[in-house]
């Protein structure tokens, strides 16, 4: 059976892919629009630190409280705070930034059952995206550092994509801090025992991130990085 026969027998006309291709071409303009809107707003914010973590952690969780404190210190050191704009750790970080008078940025994403951006995102720094990949570019391009709290697939995705960009020299090295040894230590041990020992990454690749339980230490690690380096966007197209 040939591919054309398969589609005919399943009542899918041969022009199905042509129509889909036409829709895909038009979607390019939507993607461009998201890039333009994101660039236009974020270039006005100035140097920022992206703070990641689970959307599921409640306000009584210790990491929520630590994220509030970390964002306050980040703001007090002159950086804006970028989050995904949702609940949990994102809300905590935006709250800390707003309460300290800093710039509180929320990069939202259209998802089922989501209720929009949290109440601590400044209105002029609200940006909503349809495409995950465009949103992820914004996180990285305008962030001078990453502070990463415990989180799920989304947090891990953002963390490892950024590590890969640094490892492959697609962006310059920026400080990446993981907060919470009880959460991250098992992953760090696995990276050492499997990835490094099996030769899947270089020994020095484990120096691309820093693990701590102290928010003050985390923010200091980010700020110390820029004592000898001027903050700037991480890459250009």
C-alpha positions as semicolon CSV with decimal commas, in nm:
position;residue;x (nm);y (nm);z (nm)
1;X;0,000;0,000;0,000
2;X;0,142;0,340;-0,094
3;X;0,103;0,654;0,115
4;X;-0,145;0,813;-0,132
5;X;-0,354;0,491;-0,126
6;X;-0,364;0,502;0,254
7;X;-0,509;0,852;0,265
8;X;-0,764;0,778;-0,007
9;X;-0,885;0,463;0,166
10;X;-0,928;0,652;0,491
11;X;-1,133;0,923;0,321
12;X;-0,865;1,186;0,366
13;X;-0,829;1,381;0,041
14;X;-0,489;1,437;-0,108
15;X;-0,519;1,812;-0,055
16;X;-0,543;1,770;0,325
17;X;-0,174;1,841;0,369
18;X;-0,188;2,134;0,128
19;X;-0,459;2,300;0,338
20;X;-0,268;2,230;0,657
21;X;0,043;2,376;0,499
22;X;-0,145;2,692;0,413
23;X;-0,261;2,726;0,774
24;X;0,096;2,672;0,892
25;X;0,220;2,954;0,670
26;X;-0,030;3,196;0,818
27;X;0,069;3,091;1,170
28;X;0,415;3,232;1,099
29;X;0,268;3,582;1,123
30;X;0,115;3,501;1,462
31;X;0,451;3,375;1,581
32;X;0,622;3,689;1,453
33;X;0,365;3,901;1,633
34;X;0,442;3,730;1,963
35;X;0,815;3,785;1,918
36;X;0,766;4,153;1,833
37;X;0,535;4,213;2,130
38;X;0,767;4,030;2,369
39;X;1,081;4,205;2,248
40;X;0,915;4,545;2,256
41;X;0,802;4,514;2,617
42;X;1,099;4,331;2,765
43;X;1,368;4,554;2,614
44;X;1,212;4,837;2,817
45;X;1,240;4,649;3,145
46;X;1,618;4,626;3,163
47;X;1,825;4,348;3,323
48;X;1,612;4,078;3,485
49;X;1,641;3,753;3,675
50;X;1,403;3,470;3,583
51;X;1,259;3,281;3,878
52;X;1,111;2,937;3,807
53;X;0,930;2,681;4,016
54;X;0,612;2,484;4,062
55;X;0,271;2,641;4,005
56;X;0,126;2,393;4,255
57;X;0,299;2,509;4,572
58;X;0,071;2,703;4,809
59;X;0,146;3,015;5,007
60;X;0,214;2,816;5,324
61;X;0,492;2,617;5,156
62;X;0,844;2,708;5,264
63;X;0,961;2,748;4,905
64;X;0,682;2,996;4,834
65;X;0,806;3,210;5,121
66;X;1,167;3,173;5,007
67;X;1,071;3,281;4,653
68;X;0,911;3,598;4,793
69;X;1,232;3,677;4,981
70;X;1,456;3,595;4,684
71;X;1,256;3,821;4,453
72;X;1,271;4,107;4,703
73;X;1,648;4,081;4,720
74;X;1,676;4,055;4,341
75;X;1,471;4,374;4,306
76;X;1,669;4,555;4,572
77;X;1,982;4,481;4,369
78;X;1,837;4,655;4,064
79;X;1,710;4,359;3,860
80;X;1,359;4,305;3,735
81;X;1,192;3,971;3,806
82;X;1,055;3,753;3,526
83;X;0,820;3,463;3,595
84;X;0,565;3,262;3,402
85;X;0,298;3,479;3,563
86;X;0,106;3,189;3,715
87;X;0,038;3,072;4,070
88;X;0,274;2,902;4,317
89;X;0,640;2,998;4,296
90;X;0,567;3,236;4,009
91;X;0,312;3,425;4,217
92;X;0,553;3,434;4,510
93;X;0,831;3,584;4,299
94;X;0,604;3,845;4,144
95;X;0,475;3,928;4,491
96;X;0,826;3,980;4,625
97;X;0,918;4,202;4,331
98;X;0,607;4,415;4,359
99;X;0,626;4,454;4,737
100;X;0,985;4,574;4,713
101;X;0,905;4,824;4,439
102;X;1,082;4,626;4,168
103;X;0,974;4,543;3,815
104;X;0,743;4,242;3,816
105;X;0,713;4,071;3,477
106;X;0,472;3,790;3,391
107;X;0,504;3,584;3,074
108;X;0,173;3,400;3,059
109;X;0,075;3,108;2,839
110;X;-0,270;3,013;2,711
111;X;-0,351;2,677;2,871
112;X;-0,674;2,491;2,952
113;X;-0,802;2,552;3,305
114;X;-0,558;2,839;3,366
115;X;-0,701;3,157;3,517
116;X;-0,460;3,409;3,371
117;X;-0,177;3,600;3,531
118;X;-0,143;3,638;3,906
119;X;-0,228;3,965;4,081
120;X;0,134;4,065;4,140
121;X;0,237;4,120;3,778
122;X;0,264;4,485;3,680
123;X;0,007;4,566;3,411
124;X;0,262;4,718;3,175
125;X;0,478;4,405;3,203
126;X;0,204;4,154;3,126
127;X;0,267;3,945;2,814
128;X;0,058;3,645;2,711
129;X;0,178;3,384;2,465
130;X;0,016;3,111;2,263
131;X;0,342;2,940;2,170
132;X;0,561;2,785;2,438
133;X;0,878;2,818;2,232
134;X;0,835;3,194;2,186
135;X;0,776;3,235;2,559
136;X;1,088;3,035;2,640
137;X;1,299;3,259;2,418
138;X;1,180;3,558;2,622
139;X;1,274;3,391;2,950
140;X;1,628;3,337;2,830
141;X;1,699;3,640;2,613
142;X;1,627;3,902;2,877
143;X;1,733;3,713;3,191
144;X;2,071;3,780;3,347
145;X;2,034;3,482;3,575
146;X;1,802;3,201;3,682
147;X;1,689;3,112;4,030
148;X;1,513;2,777;4,017
149;X;1,292;2,641;4,293
150;X;1,142;2,289;4,305
151;X;0,906;2,228;4,015
152;X;0,770;1,982;3,765
153;X;0,814;1,916;3,394
154;X;0,792;2,283;3,298
155;X;1,057;2,388;3,546
156;X;1,290;2,107;3,440
157;X;1,231;2,188;3,073
158;X;1,328;2,552;3,122
159;X;1,628;2,458;3,334
160;X;1,775;2,202;3,097
161;X;1,710;2,408;2,785
162;X;1,905;2,696;2,939
163;X;2,188;2,465;3,045
164;X;2,200;2,326;2,691
165;X;2,217;2,675;2,539
166;X;2,511;2,761;2,763
167;X;2,683;2,426;2,709
168;X;2,660;2,463;2,330
169;X;2,766;2,830;2,341
170;X;2,441;2,952;2,193
171;X;2,426;3,200;2,479
172;X;2,695;3,329;2,711
173;X;2,728;3,179;3,055
174;X;2,483;3,324;3,306
175;X;2,441;3,228;3,672
176;X;2,192;2,947;3,739
177;X;2,103;2,871;4,100
178;X;1,899;2,576;4,225
179;X;1,734;2,630;4,563
180;X;1,649;2,330;4,779
181;X;1,904;2,052;4,831
182;X;1,639;1,808;4,956
183;X;1,469;1,841;4,617
184;X;1,761;1,883;4,377
185;X;2,036;1,671;4,535
186;X;1,914;1,343;4,388
187;X;1,914;1,492;4,040
188;X;2,259;1,643;4,092
189;X;2,393;1,306;4,211
190;X;2,243;1,134;3,906
191;X;2,404;1,390;3,675
192;X;2,742;1,320;3,837
193;X;2,709;0,942;3,845
194;X;2,544;0,886;3,510
195;X;2,609;1,178;3,277
196;X;2,962;1,269;3,387
197;X;3,092;0,918;3,462
198;X;2,944;0,779;3,140
199;X;3,107;1,061;2,943
200;X;2,775;1,205;2,824
201;X;2,868;1,553;2,946
202;X;3,201;1,711;3,038
203;X;3,323;1,740;3,395
204;X;3,299;2,117;3,378
205;X;2,933;2,110;3,277
206;X;2,832;2,057;3,638
207;X;2,979;2,401;3,712
208;X;2,701;2,557;3,504
209;X;2,467;2,554;3,804
210;X;2,497;2,621;4,176
211;X;2,299;2,449;4,453
212;X;2,205;2,614;4,780
213;X;1,940;2,630;5,052
214;X;1,993;2,997;5,126
215;X;1,808;3,268;4,929
216;X;2,057;3,535;5,029
217;X;2,340;3,313;4,905
218;X;2,150;3,254;4,580
219;X;2,100;3,623;4,507
220;X;2,459;3,701;4,604
221;X;2,580;3,435;4,359
222;X;2,388;3,607;4,079
223;X;2,496;3,959;4,174
224;X;2,862;3,865;4,222
225;X;2,866;3,733;3,867
226;X;2,798;4,085;3,739
227;X;3,060;4,266;3,941
228;X;3,300;4,208;3,651
229;X;3,052;4,169;3,367
230;X;2,799;4,411;3,221
231;X;2,445;4,266;3,189
232;X;2,320;4,241;2,832
233;X;2,066;4,042;2,628
234;X;2,186;3,685;2,590
235;X;2,162;3,640;2,214
236;X;2,029;3,804;1,899
237;X;1,875;3,673;1,579
